[in-house]
Amino acid sequence: MIKKILALTLCFMALSSSVWAAVKPLEEQRKEWDKWLDNLKEEMIDKGISKKTIKRAYKDDYFHEVKEVVIQDKKQPEFMLTSDVYLNRLVNKNKVKLARKHYKELKPKYKKISATYGVPLNYLIAFWAVETHFGYNKGKYHLIDGLTNLSYKNRRAAFFKRELYHVLQIMDEYDLSGDKMMGSWAGAMGHFQFMPSTYNAYAVDYDGDGVADIWDSFDDAIASAANYLSKLGWKADEPWGQEVRLPWNFDYKLAGAKKYKPVKEWRKLGILAADGKKLKLPADAPAAIILPDGRRGRAYITLSNFRRIMIWNRSTNYALAIVRLADYINSDKAFKALSDKYIYKISDEDILAVQHFANRILKTKLKEDGKYGSKTAEAVRKLQKKWKLPQDGVPDYLLISKIKKYKSRADFMPPPQPQKPRRI
């Protein structure tokens, strides 16, 4: 017994020493940080940022470690939200009520902005509601601290360093203090959560006070949002699309955000509005069919303005939340929550299993990270094709079950059909 305890003790000591050896002393970590920060400052000065702004942003002995932003950047949900659950979280009865209230109050003042930039006010209110809950949640992080930490030994360091440069550029141009530069953990700022690079490209000083103040001047903020959407190519008189009903024989290979056909071609294929009526959309407008939750979920036909929203935020569900809320604002219909009762809930483990299986069997080179993106969707379609399943690109319980039961390539073959007995 004593020998066992001694052996365990020695093992624990060896493990502890190896762990401590892997962790650098705090003093050494600080030296690495200081050296990196000095190089960062020089890099920003070389790009045109004044020494005055650098000194204001990084005061003497600067060492603001903000671990929370790094944790946020790495965070993943255990389960991917279905589209309906996501939409119910972002668009609910209370938000619709508040959005309609703000729309009614602000319409007289801001109809000129809407007319000038060609972006309907109901959409601008919808963005405001979804991004910051009508300005109540503009972000609690100092952007200099957050983006500096995210630029240091981070998986997306290059991206965050570019955004940090834009923050310093804003401070430089308008002589703003670091305390003014507040936003989200990822660097989004103001009423409409502009990234710093977006601010520098599209922010507008609408009230004419010399500063495009998207934090505290709602005039500047809403004009900047309208300008951004306008420059992206917003079509003032074109709807975003609508929910649709697919025919029983719909070819799911035709679905996809980048697979366009004129609306009149979709009509010929039997696409109807969700209520079974004819599509009320411009006949020649290029449109795509999207299936956020696959063939068992809702289907939508989307036009150009939907794609403009997805440039603002590349999430399909985000874009659907914007247009759903905008439609409610522009109508008096009673709010009704969506139901995903019959939709399979995809977990990150499911996605990881698909990625690992595709890499092993299809020889794809997917990053096995449990995240569902366009490359994973394409791999799913290939697997669905091999198993003679509808190719909607979204894994469901049937595909996951086949992956778990897979033994050999023979599993891709259809089961043998019973032969009819011969007549003698």
C-alpha angles and dihedrals in degrees: 000000000000090000090053092050091048091049092049091047092052090047091051091048091050091049092047093050091050091050092049090046090055093052113073118225114262091245091056092047089052092051091052090048093049092049091049092047092050089053090047092053092050090048092053092047090050088054091056105269110140121245087235091061093044090053091048092049096043110035122193116304091008113189111147106163109191104183093171094072091053091049090050091051091054097041118118129182116243090229129030108240115241113240093251094052091048092049092048090054095050098035115042138148095270094048092049090051093050093044092053090048093052092044092055093047097045101040096086092051100041104035087098091059090048091051094044095053099029095236117128114240094232089065093048090051089048092054090048091050096048097041102047108356091254094319097308094112109040094147137278101224129102101236095215091055096042098045093042090055092045089051092057117086092326129144090242097033095135092054094048093045089057090051090048089054090054091051090053089047090055091049090048096049098045099029091238126166124240089246089065091056100081127147148120125326089263095049103264112149143202136355093324098033100241117187109234092252090052089050092054091049102042114011115126130206092216097164091051099231094131098259129081091224106186091165103059106008111073089188090062093040098053093041089051091051091049091047092050094051091044092052089049088061105263113184108220099204100037124094121230094238132261145248111279144196116233123215118250092251097047114150104231091202086076092062120095140108092254099041103097132188129164112266090246090060091053089050090055089054090058101259110158135179114270090260091055096255129122117283111264098207134113106285097222098041113119107245139178133206114229128190108193093183099028128250093325094056134063122303126215136189110217132196136194099292091056088057090050089056090051090057087058089050122002095215115110091207091051090054091048090051091053095050094041091054092042090054091051092048090053094051141046097228116134116258116257123187118228123243126219094180096136099039121106111241108232116213127202086247089059091052091046090051091051092049093048092046093048092049091049100042105024094033091232119156101228120159104246098224104123091247120131111224139148094281092051090047090054091051089050090054090052091051091047089052092052091051093044092244127144106280102230094135095234119112115231136178091277094056093042089050092052091050092051092049095043115128106159142347087273086076088073090062118093113252114264114266119232111255122233113248114256119250114236 
